Amino acid sequence: MNDTTPPETPATPPEATTVPTPAPAAPVPAEAAATYKFPPSIHPDGNKFVVLAAVLTGFFWFVVDWDILGWLSAALTFWTFAFFRDPQRVTPEGAGLVVSPADGLVSQIMEVPAPREISGSERGIGEGTFTRVSIFMSVFDVHVNRSPIAGTLRDIVYVPGKFVNAELDKASEHNERQYFVVESADGRRIGFTQIAGLVARRIIKFVNTGESVGAGQRVGLIRFGSRVDVYLPAGTVPAVAVGQRAVAGETVIGRPGGPGDRLRGVRQ
């Protein structure tokens, strides 16, 4: 007897699941390459000094024909231009970062009480102990000073005084100086001080109490050699070591952390 059962139809294989190919990530736009600018910008406060030195050079060379004094005046003109140079800076951004307000050598890092001129909670930095980072500016450094954080200027205090060597610790109490207190959006306050030195004879500010400033913004100038102190509050530790070079508006000198997070430097 013949089997009349129809042959089984082969099962249709399941359709393959198509996994969508993710779209390629948008390329990050490349930043323009950095280049040196020459000659560098000069701060307007220095124009009269450069012009005076240049006129003196021309007088010695072309009027009285004193070559030696002419060359010395030319060197003075070049140095004056270099002293008042005001280069553009790129300020790093990040929560809790404190950038250097000055170009120069980190000469001291020590624990000190709040200066009486800016102590207290109303407009000052508070009471207690602060970590003071001192940056010494030689006559060859850029002397335009910048704000270490973004915020509102709560106080500016000018104190007349002496002109002893700014590298000495007593300069912070005896020399002519100017205090700034900046309060950030989160309520943190940073104090910093412009201190006149042995050669410096004038401290200049570009801002006033109540104004808002950005981190790295120009706030003042000290003529001819000086020092800037920054007072770091609790919860902020130095991000530099004594002997390092700092660049105003660029070098991070303070960051969030505890005592065990403080950096140590190696001389080599």
LINWO-V285881 format. One record per helix or strand of 2 or more residues. SS is the DSSP state (h for helix, s for strand). FROM is the first residue (numbers start at 1). LEN is the number of residues. If there is no record, write none. Layout:
ss=SS from=FROM len=LEN
ss=SS from=FROM len=LEN
//
This chain:
ss=h from=44 len=20
ss=h from=67 len=17
ss=s from=98 len=2
ss=s from=104 len=10
ss=h from=116 len=3
ss=s from=129 len=9
ss=s from=144 len=3
ss=s from=151 len=9
ss=h from=171 len=4
ss=s from=177 len=7
ss=s from=189 len=8
ss=s from=203 len=3
ss=s from=212 len=2
ss=s from=218 len=5
ss=s from=226 len=7
ss=s from=236 len=3
ss=s from=245 len=2
ss=s from=252 len=5
ss=h from=259 len=3
//
